[in-house]
Amino acid sequence: MPVVSIRMDDELYRRLRLRAYGGNLSLSKFLQPVLEEAATPGGRYPFTANDEILGIAIQIFALLSEVALHQSPDLCNKALDRARVLLAERGLLDEIGR
């Protein structure tokens, strides 16, 4: 079985060891499900700095949607339809949301 080495700061290492210990697991066994999830196609991905940007974009979208809804419900529906197309083109919309 391959072995992977990663560098992390001491505080993160300490917290991970504590969580693993709390679950009566080795650090390797504790981290394997997280790595499996990150490597699963179509699955959710681990948090990245881009998530912060995405969160801000979603908040802006929600505010603009409220304004558009009050100004013109038709405009809001057109914008939502266009957003669905753009998200689907980028593989960011699951089958349920299409």
C-alpha positions as CSV (number, residue, x, y, z in Angstrom):
1,M,0.0,0.0,0.0
2,P,1.4,3.4,-0.9
3,V,2.4,5.9,1.8
4,V,1.7,9.6,1.5
5,S,3.6,12.2,3.5
6,I,2.2,15.7,3.9
7,R,3.4,18.7,5.8
8,M,1.1,20.6,8.2
9,D,1.5,23.0,11.1
10,D,1.9,21.7,14.6
11,E,-1.5,22.9,15.7
12,L,-3.4,21.2,13.0
13,Y,-1.4,18.0,13.6
14,R,-2.2,18.2,17.3
15,R,-6.0,18.7,16.6
16,L,-6.1,15.8,14.1
17,R,-4.3,13.5,16.5
18,L,-6.8,14.4,19.3
19,R,-9.8,13.7,17.0
20,A,-8.3,10.4,15.9
21,Y,-7.5,9.4,19.5
22,G,-11.1,10.4,20.5
23,G,-12.4,7.9,17.9
24,N,-9.9,5.2,19.0
25,L,-8.3,5.4,15.5
26,S,-4.9,5.8,14.1
27,L,-4.3,9.1,12.4
28,S,-4.1,7.2,9.1
29,K,-7.5,5.5,9.6
30,F,-9.0,8.8,10.8
31,L,-8.0,10.6,7.6
32,Q,-8.7,7.8,5.0
33,P,-12.5,8.6,4.7
34,V,-11.7,12.3,4.1
35,L,-9.2,11.4,1.4
36,E,-11.7,8.9,-0.1
37,E,-14.4,11.6,-0.3
38,A,-12.0,14.1,-1.9
39,A,-11.0,11.5,-4.6
40,T,-14.6,10.5,-5.4
41,P,-15.7,11.9,-8.8
42,G,-18.9,13.8,-8.5
43,G,-18.6,14.0,-4.7
44,R,-18.3,17.1,-2.6
45,Y,-14.8,18.5,-2.3
46,P,-12.9,19.6,0.7
47,F,-13.1,23.2,1.8
48,T,-10.9,25.6,-0.2
49,A,-10.4,29.3,-0.2
50,N,-12.7,29.4,-3.2
51,D,-15.6,28.4,-1.0
52,E,-15.3,31.8,0.8
53,I,-15.6,33.6,-2.6
54,L,-18.5,31.3,-3.6
55,G,-20.2,32.1,-0.3
56,I,-20.0,35.8,-1.0
57,A,-21.2,35.3,-4.5
58,I,-24.2,33.4,-3.3
59,Q,-25.1,36.1,-0.8
60,I,-24.8,38.8,-3.6
61,F,-26.9,36.6,-5.8
62,A,-29.6,36.3,-3.1
63,L,-29.7,40.0,-2.6
64,L,-29.9,40.8,-6.3
65,S,-32.6,38.1,-6.7
66,E,-34.7,39.7,-4.0
67,V,-34.4,43.1,-5.7
68,A,-35.2,41.6,-9.1
69,L,-38.2,39.7,-7.7
70,H,-39.7,42.9,-6.4
71,Q,-39.0,44.8,-9.6
72,S,-40.0,42.2,-12.1
73,P,-40.8,38.5,-11.3
74,D,-40.2,37.7,-14.9
75,L,-36.6,39.0,-14.7
76,C,-35.9,36.9,-11.7
77,N,-37.1,33.7,-13.4
78,K,-35.0,34.4,-16.5
79,A,-32.0,35.0,-14.3
80,L,-32.6,31.7,-12.5
81,D,-32.9,29.8,-15.8
82,R,-29.7,31.3,-17.1
83,A,-27.9,30.5,-13.8
84,R,-29.0,26.8,-14.1
85,V,-27.6,26.6,-17.6
86,L,-24.3,28.1,-16.6
87,L,-24.0,25.8,-13.5
88,A,-24.9,22.7,-15.6
89,E,-22.3,23.6,-18.2
90,R,-19.7,23.6,-15.5
91,G,-20.9,20.4,-13.9
92,L,-21.9,22.3,-10.8
93,L,-25.6,21.3,-10.8
94,D,-26.7,17.8,-9.8
95,E,-29.4,15.9,-11.7
96,I,-32.0,16.9,-9.1
97,G,-31.4,20.6,-9.6
98,R,-31.6,20.5,-13.4
